[in-house]
């Protein structure tokens, strides 16, 4: 069973973490942010400080700390991301890696959907799709496309014909097979099935699903506008 992220920090530990990043500041308050499923997140108010900050402790996957820092640097010019104020990607002997980022005011997409603001929902869905596109470019764009040479995952034409004899139509589910003469389909190589991206693919699919209904909301708003009565021209002052 996966351990839940911590929801509180002992005051001495919190003050020690804060002092490592903000020398001379004192912690006024700390509250857990409940959306994290694997890592612990806290909204921290400091004095003196320009505003609240977020403390993120990487309890589930310590290596993710440096990955997230690198990712934010890569996409920072294309999409808005929190500014990393301080990072300890290797952690301490008694504490996993952690970061401090600027707190950004706003609401979650779940809260936005409850608001019923059709235009805002559509804009948020479009922004989420753009972020997903950028992340997909980073995840796949730097992978070398596999070639047919050394492809051990492809079935032979004889194997597909044997399957077809048992389950008619099954051979149509793939075009990646070796013909009797050793040739393949006219493309660069087999489809990309990168190892280690299972979580990314799952989360990308979940994000796409969360956008369900966002454009319908915009259409409903447009339909409502069409029903607004506009006074006739004669009603306007001459």
N, C-alpha and C positions, 0 to 999 in steps of 0.2 A: 504494500500500500504506500502511495506517495505521501510524504510528510507535508503538512500544510506549512506555508511560510509563517514566520514569527509575526505576531501582531503587536509586540511591545519590545522595548529595549530597556535594560536597567539604566538608571540615570547616569551612573559613572561611565558606563560604556558609551552611551550616547554623547556625553560631554567630551569624552576622549576622541571619538570619531570626528565630532564637529571641530574640535580644537586643531586636529591635524590638517583640516582644510581651511579653517577660518580662525587664524590665530588672533586672540584678543576678543573674540565674540563669545557671547553666552547664549545658551539655548533658552528661549522663552517658552516654547511649547512644541509638542510633537504629537502627530496623529497618524494612525495607520491608514493607508490607501487600500481599499478592499478589493480592487480589481485584479491584483496580482495572484496568479494561481501557483507559481513556482518560486518566485523570488519575493523578498520582503521590500515594501515601499513605504516611506514615511514622508509626510509633509512637515518640514521643520521651519519654525520661525526663530530667527536669530536677532541679536542686538549687539552692535549695530549691523544692519544689513539692508541692501536696497529692496529686498523683498523675500518672500518665502522660497525655499529650495526643496528639492526632492532628494532624499537619501534612498538609494537602491542597493540592496544587499543581495548578491548572487549566491544563494544557498544551494539551489538545485544543480546548477552547472557553472562552476567557477570560471571555466574557459569562455563562457558567453560574455563576460564583462568586456574583455578586449575586443571580441567580435562586434559587439554593439557599438563600442567607441569607434572602431574602424568604419562600420557601416554608416554611422551618423556623419562621419567626415566625408564619406563618398557621396552620400545623397543630399548633404546639407545645402548644396548649391541649387538643387532641383526642387526639393520639398522642404517645408518648415519642420525642423526638428529641435528639440530642447538643446540649449547650450550646455556642454559639459564643463562645469566649473572646476571640478577636481575629481581625480580618479586614482584608485589604488587597485590596479588590475591583478595584483598578486596577493592582495589581502594581507592580513597579519597572522601571526601564529594562532591566535584565538578568535579570528574573525575572517569570514570569506571575503572575496573581493567586493568592492563597493564603489559607487560613484555619487557625486553631487551634481545635479542639473538644475537649471532655472525652472521655477514653477510657472506653468502657462495656464492662465485662467480659461475655463471652458467647461463643456459638459460632454459626457460620453455619447456615443452614437445611439445607445439604448435609450438614454434620456431624451435625445433629440427626436427619436421616433415617437416617443410618448407625447411630445409637444404637439404633433400634428402639423407642424410648419412644412408644407409640401415643398416649397422652393428651397428651404434650408436642407431638407432631407435629400433632395435631388443633388444639390451642390456637394453635400458631404459624401454621397455615394460616388459622385464623379471624382472627388479628391481621393477617396479610398481606392478607386480603380486605378488612378494615376500612380499612387504609392505602390500598389501591387505590380504595376507594369515596370516601375523602376527597379523594384526588388527582383522581379523575374529576369530583367536584363542583367543584373549583377550576379544572380544565381546561375544563369545559363550562358550568358554572353561570353564568359571567359573560359568556358569548357571547349575543348577541341572536339569537333563532331566526329563520332566514331566512323571508321571505314569498314568495308566488307572484309578486308584482310583480317584473319584471325577471329572472325565472328563465329563463336561456338553456340550462340543462342538461336540461330536460325534452324528451322526444321527443313528436312529435305522434301522435295516434291513427292516422293513415294510415301513419306510419312503422312503428308497432308491428304493424299488420295486414300490412304488407309483410314484416316479419321473421317473423311467424307463418306466412306462406305458405312460407317457406324452412325454418324450424326450428319445427315445431309445439310449442307450449307455451312458447316463449321469451318471449312477451309477459307471462307470469305472473311473471316475475322482477322486475318493477317496477310500482308503482302511480303513479309520478310521470310523468304524460304529460298533454298538453293534448288535451282532447276536441274534437270538431269544432265544438262551440258555444263553445269557449274556456274551459270550466269544468275544474276539477281535483277530486281526491278531497276529501272533507270533513275536512280537517285544516288545521292552522295554516300549513303550508308544506312545502316539500321537506325530506327528511331532511337532517340536519346533516352536512356534509362539510367540516369546517374545515381550512383550509390551515395547514401548519406543525406539525400534531400527529401526523404520521406516525410519528415515533419513539416518542411517548407511547403511541399505539395499539398499536404492535408490542410494546413492553415490557409494557403492561397485559395483552395476550394471552399473552405468555410467562409472566408471573406467574400468571395463572389456570391455565395448563398445569402449572406447577410444583406446584400443589396436588393433582395427580392422586394418588389413593390415600390421601390424608390421612384421610378419613372411613372408608375401609375398614379402616384401622389401628385406629380407635376401635371399629368394629363387631367386629373380631377380638378385641379386649381384652374387650368385653362378653360375647362368646360364651365366652371362656375362663373368665370369672367365673361363668357359669351352670353350669359343670361342677364348681365347687368343692363338695365334700361338706360339709354342715352336720350335726353330730351331732344325733341325735334328742333330743327334750326330756327323755327319761328319763335321759340321760347327764349332765344338769346337776345340780349340788347342790341339794337341796331346802331 
